[in-house]
């Protein structure tokens, strides 16, 4: 299922909340909400924004890291990865 950058997590949807959040964040990255090598919102901020627990947010961010869309810097946070020209975010 495709998610838009302005979607919200739907607890009644067939996809798990972490999958939905990963799709939403993927769409926000593709839209350019966060410039490459700039921090994305913290786990706490995303948990508050989407009404989810930190472990759920952490799992969504881990999925994006596995795809190479974000990377973590110890003690600093999570950053948007630089995308190569022609790369598009994979769909979930």
N, C-alpha and C positions, 0 to 999 in steps of 0.2 A: 504494500500500500504506500502511496506517495503522501507525504506530509508537506504542508506549506509553512513558510516562515512565521506566519501569524496564527497557526493552529494552536489549540490547547490540548492537553492530555485528556482523553475521554476514558474514564474508568470502566465504562460499559462496552468498550470496543474489544474486538477479538485479539488485537495485538497487546502485548504487555506494556505497562507504562514506560519501562526503560526503552523498549523498541520505539514507542511513539515519540518519546523525548529525543532519542537519537535521530529520528527522522526529522523532527522539527529543527534541532540544532544543525543538522546537515543542510537543511534548506536555508537556514539563517547564514551559515558559512558561505553557501553558494551565492546568496544574495549580496554578500559583502558586509554583513553587519559588523564583522570584526576583521580588521586588516591583518594580513600575514605578519606573523611574529609579534602580534599584540595580544594581550591577555583577554580571554573570554571571561564572563562573570564567574565568580567563585561557586563552588558546590552549594554553599549556604544560600547565596543569592538565587541560583537556579532552583533550588529546593523551594524557596519562598515564592518565587515567581510562578512556578508550575504546581505548587501544592503537593510536592513529593518528598519522600525521605532522602537524606543524603546518600544512603547506599544505592538507591535507585538512580539518582543523578550520577553517582560515581560509576555505576555499571554502564550508563549511556555514554559517558565520556570515555570510558575504556573501549567501548565499541568504536567510537570515532578515532581514538588513538590507534587501534588495530588497523583501521582503514587508512591511516596516515593523514587524517584531516586536522588533528590537533596533536600537541605534544606537551608533556609535563616537564616543568623545571622544578626540581626539589627545593622546597622552601619559598618558591616564587608564585607558582600557580600553573594554569593550563593556558596554552597559547595556540592561536590559529596557525596551522602549518602553511607554508608557501606552496601554492599549487602551480604546477607546470602549465604553460599555455596549452589549451586544448583538453586539459583534464576537466572532467566533470565529476561531481560527487556521485558515488555509486548509490543506487537506490536500495532501499531496505526491503 
